[in-house]
Structure formats: structure tokens, C-alpha cells
Amino acid sequence: MRPPCSAELDREDARPYFVWDQAVTVAGVRRALREGSESERLEWTARILREARFDDVWRFLEVSDVVARWPALERRLGRRRAFWRWILERWRVDGLV
């Protein structure tokens, strides 16, 4: 039985609310983003962008990583693609990225 999902993303042993289908902890997600293959990092980055709340995204990702991987990420974002495209474009116009 998997432990319940949690919004307590400061706890490394918590299971993040945006990972309901795998038994992985906050520490496991961070490790995959840091040490995984490029394919694994893309999958985790896309999942976070699709499923996590906007403020929580930045607990795991750096804007520079999202911008650098955007061409490979965009097609993996499903219903959230337009939102992230808009955000990145606004940040570019405003000179933030």
C-alpha cells in the first residue's frame, strides 16, 4: 500500500501530491531531477509543470532549466502547454528570461 500523497513538500520523506501513481518521495523526485538520465529529467520536469501548483513548481525546478529544455518539454505538457507557453513568453517580453 502506498503512503498517502502530501502537500508537505518540505518533508523529504513525503509523497508529493502530484505523484499519485508512483511510490516516490520528495527526495526521490529531487534525486531523479539531479541524477537521472536526460530522459528521466525531462519526464519529471514535464510532470511537475503539468501537475504541480505554480508556486510548488519552483521548489523543484529552476526557471533556467525549464527555458533550456523548453523545446523538448513543450510537447509533453498536454493541457498545461498553453499556460506555460504564455508564462515564458511574458517573462521574455519583460526581460526576466
Buried (B, 14 or more C-beta within 10 A) or exposed (E): EEEEBBEEBEEEEBBBBBBEEEEBBBEBBBBBBEEBEEEEBBBBBBBBBBBBEEEBBEBBBEBEBBEEBBEBBBEBBEEBBEEBEEBBEEBEEEEEB
